[in-house]
Amino acid sequence: MNIRQGSLAIAFLPTDCKSTMENTFDVLIIGAGPAGSSAAILLAGAGWSVALIEKQLFPRRKVCGECIAASNLPLLSALGVGTEFERRAGPALRKVAFMRGAHTALTELPPATRSGFAWGRALGRETLDTLLIDKARAVGVQIFQPWSLNSVRGGPGAWRCELKTVGSKASATLCAPIAIDAHGSWEALPTGRDEGRRVHRATDLLAFKANFVGASLQDGLLPVLSFDGGYGGMVVADGRVMTLACCVRRDRLEALRHTAPGVSAGEAVEAMLRRECAGVRKTLSTATRPGAWIAAGPLHPGIRVHNDDGFFRIGNAAGEAHPIIGEGMSMALQSAWLLCAELLGAQREERVHTAGDAAWQHLARCRYARQWHQRFGPRMRLASLFAHASMRAPTADALLMLFKAWPGLLPLGAIWGGKTRCAVDAATIASLTALRGTI
Ligand SMILES: Cc1cc2nc3c(=O)[nH]c(=O)nc-3n(C[C@H](O)[C@H](O)[C@H](O)COP(=O)(O)OP(=O)(O)OC[C@H]3O[C@@H](n4cnc5c(N)ncnc54)[C@H](O)[C@@H]3O)c2cc1C
């Protein structure tokens, strides 16, 4: 059963919001990365009134390795952006390498198990995120951009969010019975709850990305880079532009900057990679970098899907894996689908109109969190092990020896890391796609 526009909101909102109906929605989604935009498309497609709040103007560059595992391609297709993805994305990713110092271990990647989409590909975030938000707009999502969530009051059943525009003094109040946190993990959300100021630690991971043209990276090759105090990756994405993204520990970065005063942090990282990794040196020998390095962090790998603050969380807001396995966007897209299946009752007997009720939301959050742990817990643990081993010389050297001796370990890691199997089953994809079709 589909709900009609705004019917959840009218039933559950406090009276002060009922008087300004233009600001009342069934659901508020904070953040229009792959997680937020996917959830917005699915819920709007099922007839919900959706407000999607994004503080940055698109297209925008984002720190990311930009590889989309093949397991996500059926989801992008069902969201209505598959054709554009196919048209624009870089070459099919069929090989993986582990590069450390002077050495490279190289092997084939396994194909994905679901029909039609065997290989992952890379697409710049300026393009992917814009495709998704444009689709959300096209299916009737009301987009507040560039607006930022400023404060939150209320709770499940009656949320009241204050927004302000970025770059002007305009503000707005949006109300909804359901709120989804899809704001990522690199900044605090102003929920009014004191999340505490994080102290800088030597082990903090800072993330960097730059694009290069004319690089001599083989098409379809996905090298994972290992170096002391960090890890990274390279890939050829859309328009034959190469993306180099990496994470560096704060203590290593400080040491690098100390020895290279006057250059940006990204440039110091690039100089180190050229110096210490033969694979990077060779790849960049023919390349130019048309833009600046961009940076983000510190990263917060870990699980926070089940919180007591009443938000439903998807994407990095729910949990962030170490990006060494390049599965963050998979988890963003797939967690959005899992949550929407829960909210839309696609797999249950309950009726959708109960979704505004606070007690129902609590149960739904528990059910969704349980699924999240089952589907993503193993790859979070694998990513953490692989990341920590790759950043320390003794374990990283051991990994290199293992990968050279048994090349099959790398594709096995890709399978364990979730690259070949989607966490959303085919029946759920079909039922949510059918809901979209009925509007
Ligand atoms: C170095 C590196 C390499 C990576 N490589 C890969 C890879 O190759 N493949 C892969 O799948 N993943 C990769 N990832 C992970 C991937 O980038 C993230 O997991 C993914 O972006 C998470 O998507 P999301 O939608 O949850 O959040 P995000 O993409 O972070 O989107 C959140 C959005 O919310 C907005 N926002 C934040 N706060 C507010 C607010 N208060 N109000 C309104 N809007 C707000 C932000 O502007 C942003 O647009 C990498 C990450 C790093 C750091």
The ligand as an SDF file (V2000), in Angstrom:
LIG
                    3D

 53 58  0  0  0  0  0  0  0  0999 V2000
   40.3270    8.3780    0.7470 C   0  0  0  0  0  0  0  0  0  0  0  0
   38.9730    7.7620    0.5400 C   0  0  0  0  0  0  0  0  0  0  0  0
   38.7760    6.9190   -0.5330 C   0  0  0  0  0  0  0  0  0  0  0  0
   37.5220    6.3110   -0.7270 C   0  0  0  0  0  0  0  0  0  0  0  0
   37.3430    5.5090   -1.8050 N   0  0  0  0  0  0  0  0  0  0  0  0
   36.1580    4.9070   -2.0010 C   0  0  0  0  0  0  0  0  0  0  0  0
   35.9410    4.0880   -3.1500 C   0  0  0  0  0  0  0  0  0  0  0  0
   36.7900    3.9500   -4.0160 O   0  0  0  0  0  0  0  0  0  0  0  0
   34.7370    3.4600   -3.2670 N   0  0  0  0  0  0  0  0  0  0  0  0
   33.7540    3.6010   -2.3310 C   0  0  0  0  0  0  0  0  0  0  0  0
   32.6930    2.9860   -2.4790 O   0  0  0  0  0  0  0  0  0  0  0  0
   33.9180    4.4160   -1.2590 N   0  0  0  0  0  0  0  0  0  0  0  0
   35.0870    5.0700   -1.0690 C   0  0  0  0  0  0  0  0  0  0  0  0
   35.2530    5.9140   -0.0060 N   0  0  0  0  0  0  0  0  0  0  0  0
   34.1480    6.0820    0.9510 C   0  0  0  0  0  0  0  0  0  0  0  0
   33.0470    7.0010    0.4170 C   0  0  0  0  0  0  0  0  0  0  0  0
   33.5810    8.2230   -0.0070 O   0  0  0  0  0  0  0  0  0  0  0  0
   32.0110    7.2720    1.5260 C   0  0  0  0  0  0  0  0  0  0  0  0
   31.7460    6.0900    2.2170 O   0  0  0  0  0  0  0  0  0  0  0  0
   30.7130    7.8110    0.9320 C   0  0  0  0  0  0  0  0  0  0  0  0
   30.9080    9.1050    0.4290 O   0  0  0  0  0  0  0  0  0  0  0  0
   29.6160    7.8540    2.0020 C   0  0  0  0  0  0  0  0  0  0  0  0
   28.4390    8.3430    1.4100 O   0  0  0  0  0  0  0  0  0  0  0  0
   27.3170    9.0730    2.3050 P   0  0  0  0  0  0  0  0  0  0  0  0
   26.1920    9.3490    1.3910 O   0  0  0  0  0  0  0  0  0  0  0  0
   27.0810    8.3020    3.5400 O   0  0  0  0  0  0  0  0  0  0  0  0
   28.0100   10.4200    2.8160 O   0  0  0  0  0  0  0  0  0  0  0  0
   28.6970   11.5930    2.0060 P   0  0  0  0  0  0  0  0  0  0  0  0
   29.0570   11.1730    0.6390 O   0  0  0  0  0  0  0  0  0  0  0  0
   29.7770   12.0990    2.9040 O   0  0  0  0  0  0  0  0  0  0  0  0
   27.5420   12.6740    1.8600 O   0  0  0  0  0  0  0  0  0  0  0  0
   27.0770   13.3940    2.9630 C   0  0  0  0  0  0  0  0  0  0  0  0
   26.5170   14.7270    2.4780 C   0  0  0  0  0  0  0  0  0  0  0  0
   25.9130   15.3900    3.6080 O   0  0  0  0  0  0  0  0  0  0  0  0
   26.1830   16.7670    3.5160 C   0  0  0  0  0  0  0  0  0  0  0  0
   26.0870   17.3520    4.8710 N   0  0  0  0  0  0  0  0  0  0  0  0
   26.9350   17.1790    5.9090 C   0  0  0  0  0  0  0  0  0  0  0  0
   26.5110   17.8600    6.9890 N   0  0  0  0  0  0  0  0  0  0  0  0
   25.3560   18.4880    6.6210 C   0  0  0  0  0  0  0  0  0  0  0  0
   24.4610   19.3630    7.2920 C   0  0  0  0  0  0  0  0  0  0  0  0
   24.6520   19.7350    8.5850 N   0  0  0  0  0  0  0  0  0  0  0  0
   23.3940   19.8390    6.6090 N   0  0  0  0  0  0  0  0  0  0  0  0
   23.1910   19.4740    5.3030 C   0  0  0  0  0  0  0  0  0  0  0  0
   24.0110   18.6610    4.6230 N   0  0  0  0  0  0  0  0  0  0  0  0
   25.0850   18.1660    5.2740 C   0  0  0  0  0  0  0  0  0  0  0  0
   27.5880   16.8340    2.9210 C   0  0  0  0  0  0  0  0  0  0  0  0
   27.8100   18.0860    2.2890 O   0  0  0  0  0  0  0  0  0  0  0  0
   27.5900   15.6520    1.9390 C   0  0  0  0  0  0  0  0  0  0  0  0
   27.2700   16.0450    0.6180 O   0  0  0  0  0  0  0  0  0  0  0  0
   36.4750    6.5680    0.1920 C   0  0  0  0  0  0  0  0  0  0  0  0
   36.6750    7.4430    1.2610 C   0  0  0  0  0  0  0  0  0  0  0  0
   37.9070    8.0320    1.4300 C   0  0  0  0  0  0  0  0  0  0  0  0
   38.1090    8.9740    2.5770 C   0  0  0  0  0  0  0  0  0  0  0  0
  1  2  1  0
  2  3  1  0
  2 52  2  0
  3  4  2  0
  4  5  1  0
  4 50  1  0
  5  6  2  0
  6  7  1  0
  6 13  1  0
  7  8  2  0
  7  9  1  0
  9 10  1  0
 10 11  2  0
 10 12  1  0
 12 13  2  0
 13 14  1  0
 14 15  1  0
 14 50  1  0
 15 16  1  0
 16 17  1  0
 16 18  1  0
 18 19  1  0
 18 20  1  0
 20 21  1  0
 20 22  1  0
 22 23  1  0
 23 24  1  0
 24 25  2  0
 24 26  1  0
 24 27  1  0
 27 28  1  0
 28 29  2  0
 28 30  1  0
 28 31  1  0
 31 32  1  0
 32 33  1  0
 33 34  1  0
 33 48  1  0
 34 35  1  0
 35 36  1  0
 35 46  1  0
 36 37  1  0
 36 45  1  0
 37 38  2  0
 38 39  1  0
 39 40  1  0
 39 45  2  0
 40 41  1  0
 40 42  2  0
 42 43  1  0
 43 44  2  0
 44 45  1  0
 46 47  1  0
 46 48  1  0
 48 49  1  0
 50 51  2  0
 51 52  1  0
 52 53  1  0
M  END
$$$$
